[in-house]
């Protein structure tokens, strides 16, 4: 009896153990089934932890994180950018599908076995899948942020009554290309959603040429010179021009389409130089080079006559005129040699000297206009810089880049130290020719025309002045210097 009772107890205990094990196994199966319906504990989707969440809850968390505004810092401003404003969208379905593949990728029983032994199911991070409109982002930056928060530069301004300028102030503009990269990175980050926008520094600008023209006329008004000033200016970088005929007191004369004719005096030696280079096919012999140096550097008339006789013993001055006319300089001519008593070889009628509204009583031997000489200097400059331009086109095989460079070197030898040169800092290269004519000790015409080379840009300046009674040097010379200084300062305003 004792043996039978003991066997029963053993059987009952075994049955109880089996039943308990089955209950525990069932409970674990239920727990594992519930856990398998959610994502693994260490799973991330688009950088967002979703462990233990079901797909619906995971989707909601992703949308909450990635709909958070991106915070833009630009200077002192803080701007909240709604991702939806630029078309940002999450491809939630694609990311959840990838996550589900990982969640259900291992068989149920293998996963249950790992669960029982507390072995974590390995999972890979699911990458972000999203899109946005770069076009809409750029439009937002250009249309909303830049106009509101950029700081545009201010231009330099002339100081009234002087040839000086007050420096402008630099500005800053949004670096849009860089901003697109930074914002895109923030849109695709679940936690780094603050962007420090960068700006590009912009330099202050020069005043407009209209402002410069007003300043130049003000300087003429406040000078002691009461005669006529014809000023031609050309920016050799932008091709902007200023050209006016002006007398103190705001009496202005039209200079377009026909300029005012002036006695050319020694500025006619620039066309002589071009004609000599043309006839020598761009290469001067030793004698011609010596004469050229004297003609330009010392303004020697005998050397000028000698060079023109080399062109043609009788018609030398007319050859110079023909060269000028072939270049389209219809108001420029030389009708006789320089020596006293030289005969007038031809009488020239030009559009400029036939004007009825204004006359400077120009010399019948030698005439030009500031615009003619200015355009000729431009031709020489372009030829020297690029080997092209009107000179090379008009005289192929006769004028070349090296010959134009030599012409400029000769013009640099005219070191008067007054007029245009007096208005620029020492050491500034001015390739120019000045001139004046006295009749019985009375001077009515003064002129200076040249190319000015400066750090801020190169330009052409030609100034011709006339007074019907007498040009007083102490009145006109300071005026030239002030006009020249104003234009130099316009190109070289000190930075703030």
Protein Blocks (a to p, Z undefined) as FASTA:
>chain_A
ZZmmmmmmmmmmmmmmmmmmmmmmmmmmmmmmmmmmpccfkbceehiacehiafklmmmm
mmmmmmpccdddehjbccdddfklnopacdfklmmmmmmmmmmmpcfklmmmmmmnopac
ddddddddddddfklmmmmmmmmmmmmmmccdddddddehiabdcdddddddddfklmmm
mmmmmmmpcklmcccddddddddddddfklmmmmmmmmmmmmmbfbdcddddddfklopa
cdddddehiiacdfbfbdcdddfklmlmmmmmmmmmmmnnopacfklmmmmmmmmmnopa
klmmmmmmmmomklmmmmmmmmmmmnopakbccfbdfbehiacfbdcddfklmpfkbceh
iafkbgcdfklmmmmmmmmmmmmmnopajklmmmghkacfklmmmmmmmmmmmcnhpajl
mmpcehiacddddddddeehiafbdcdddddddfkbccddddddddfkbccfklmmmmmm
mmmmmmmmmmmcccZZ
